[in-house]
Amino acid sequence: MTDSMGKTVDNQEIIEVLTEFEQYRERLINETMETAKKAKLMKKTVMAQLEPELAKIDAIIQNLRMQLEGVGNRE
């Protein structure tokens, strides 16, 4: 597979980026909820505000998984 710069992207690189995004998603939720708890905000309200960002991250993760499947099928 080639990226937008014409450089070959391998499975390992995709896995690393995928792992980083998954970790970022978890950290974002955990840290936001921890801060919200300290500020005594309702979980429902906080999650509603977080949802657009989580949707973007989920889309990126899904795209990376599809790329990984595509690379795996070519090898």
Secondary structure, 3 states (H helix, E strand, C coil): CECCCCCECCHHHHHHHHHHHHHHHHHHHHHHHHHHHHCCCCHHHHHHHHHHHHHHHHHHHHHHHHHHHHHHHHC
